[in-house]
Amino acid sequence: MTMTTLPFRLTWLQRVALVSALLTLLSAASQAASGCEEPPLVVPSAASAVAPDEAKAELASLAREAVAQSADVRSAQHSGRAARFDLVQTAAAAKLGVGLSGALGVNRNMIEGDPRRESRSDNLALSVSAPLYDGGRLDELIRYRQRLVDAGEEGIGAVRERVVRDAVTTALERNRYTVQLAVHERYVAKMACLVRMMEQVVELDRGRSSELIQARKGLRQAQLAREDALTARRQAETRLQQLVGGPALLPWSAAGVPLQEMPALEQVVSEITISPDVRQLRLQAEAMEFYAQASRAETSPQVRWQVGASQSRYAHVDSANWNAGLTLNLVLADGGAATAGSNAASERALAARRQEDAVVEERVRLAAMLHDAATSARTRAQQVVEVLKESEQVRAATYEQWSRLGRRSLFDLMSAESEHVQLRLAEVNAQHDAWSAIAQLRSAGAGLLPWLAPELVAVVRR
């Protein structure tokens, strides 16, 4: 290029100064760019380096801690113990009953001419009795109480399963926000580097001050997004600590490793009928059916045998007697109370059956939705990874052309960076959505407990 193409003539010294300034500007941008090299970002896919058995053991430890710390589980256990005591009380009615009674006193008589005015009065009696026939009422009541005990144990299992599901999904949420925070930290570091770069450029070229303002605005926006992620992670951490009773040590990079494998939908659907809450409803229905039979047996003759003996002393006279016999109690009319009680128990049994059917149907629909959500999230994560590869190339090329060649504007660079960050966050969300859906899918079937901590299930199911 000749001097005649410039709008004004420059002296030789001015030419040298202009070239020197341009070289200095490019050198400053190049040096600043070299200082903006980013460390590799640990993404959820990096968790595959963790051994699946080790990660599953850590997740199982988290589940056990949640069960051990749960007040709801302890409450359910107390209710289960109460049901067992009710069973013992009912079964005791079929056993031999022994009764002992006695009395000791002094009598004072005011009889004229009789010097013996005071005398002792003693009495001791022993009775033994047991039911002989009740139309099967007591047997049905014992079966009723036994089913309630079994239902209570399944209730404990249902509460445990809910606690474990909450702990696992909360741990995944904490991990989601931990990874998001790492992405935002990386973005903040990059924007801070761009601000430093623009500050050096503006020192040499005041005409680019607007770009510095734009870079600072982008930095502040990145910092706000980072604070939002930090707050969300802190809240998830608090919820998790409340569930496990202290800091959860499960590393975020390993949380989703055991959940990479998704169970087949057909398997989950077939296991719904053996889930704790469905079994609890089934046992409650059986219990009410036994109670209905016990109510019908109340109109049957109630026969007991009894043997008794007594020894007494009154006014210096001793006496002894014994007795043996049968007692019969037969209801001739009760105004329909027994029939109404039996019908009410039958209706409760039918209600429990219908509720069981409704729960199973709802679980089948839920399992289908969760399976579809997990499949969709995994597909979305794979697609985002492919787009990320292209975004990385565009981002790197834009950065190179802006920092070294000056062919792109700062707006182009910030747009490329923002798009790349959003794709990173989309990958994180898609992966954690898949893991969370798989965890809930397992819980909708047989449950997470048989998979993570089968010894807790063995306590419930006999």
Phi, psi and omega in degrees: 000133181266167182291338184289345180277348180278149180291343177212158183274142178246143175286172181296320180292323179293324177297315180299318181295319180296314179297320180296320180294319179295319178295322179294319180297315179293323179294319179296317179295321180293318179294318178296321179296321179294335178274000181257019177296134187261142174289155179297139181269129176279115182254167183306328181295341178290345180292347180295344178287343180279137180297130181302319181296320179294317180294322179293323178296322179291321178293322177294322177298321176298319180296317180295319179297319180296318179294318182295329184266354188282125174288329178296321178295316179297320177298316178296324178294320177296319177297322177295320177295320178299319179296323178293321177295323175299321178296315179299318180297317180292317180295333181294337180292340180271355183266171180295134178250128181239130180232141179230131179223153181203163179212145179219128182202177179232133178250142176236121182249137178252083180242125184292132179086357179253113182288342182273091182268339182241143178210156178272152177226109181241149178207136178219129183224143178232133180226142178230132181210160178199153178290141179252321180203133178219018180072018180084008183298314183292322177298319179292323177294323178294318177296322177300312180294323179295320178294325177293324175298313179297319178296322177296321177294320176294328175297321175299317178298322179294319178294317177301316180297318179296319180295317180295318179299316179297320181294316182293314181293325177292321176298320178294322178295318177300319179293323177303310183288334176294315179291319177301319179298321178297321178295316180293324177298319179295320180292319178298317179298321180292317180292324176297322177294321178296323178296316178297321179297315181291328176298320177292322180292319182293331176299332180261336183220095182295342181290350181256024180297326180297328178291325177295318178298318179297319179294319178295323177297317177298323178296316180295320178297319178295321179293322177297317178296323178296319179296322177298316179294322179295318178296316179297319179295320180295319179293319177295322178297319178296316178298320180293321178296324176295328181283322184259357176078017180168184180299134177270123186267003182297122180292137184297330183290344184252355189298320185269357183300313180294343184261012177292325182273125182259127179292153179293145181298320180298321179295316180297316181298320180291338182268355183299321185291346179254010177290152187301316184290326177291317177297324178297315179296321179296317180292323176296321177296317178297320179299316181292330176293318176295322179294324177297319178294322177296323179294321178294329181285350180296335179277354178283158177299137178251112185243134176228147172258151185211138175231135181216156177214148181216152177227129183221158176221129180215123178054049177064020178242121179266144177215149179219147177205162176218161181210154177210144181175189181239147174243137182238133176232116182231125179275117179270324178204132178228016179070018180084013183295317181295317179296318179296319179296320178294317179294322179296318179295321178296319179295322177295323177296317178295321178298318179295322177297314180295323178295322176299315179299319181295319180295317179297315179298317179295322179294321179298315178296318180297319180298319178296318179295317181292321178297317178294319180296318179294317179297316180296318181294321179293319177296317179297321179296318179296320180293320179297322179299319179294318178294326180298324179299316179291322179297323178297321179293315179297318181297314180295318180294318179297318179297318180294315182292328180283315188280330187247328185250342179069025182266352178236151179275166177297326178299318177300318182295313181294326177296317179296319179294315181297317178298320180294319179296317180297324177292321176300315179295323178296322177296315179299313182294318180296317180295316180288328173299319179295314180298316180296319179294321179294319178299315179291329177295316176298319180294329180290337179269239179291337178116165176282332183300311179300335181274322184262315185222074184297338180294333177287329178288324181297333178291330185271315187261125181249000000 
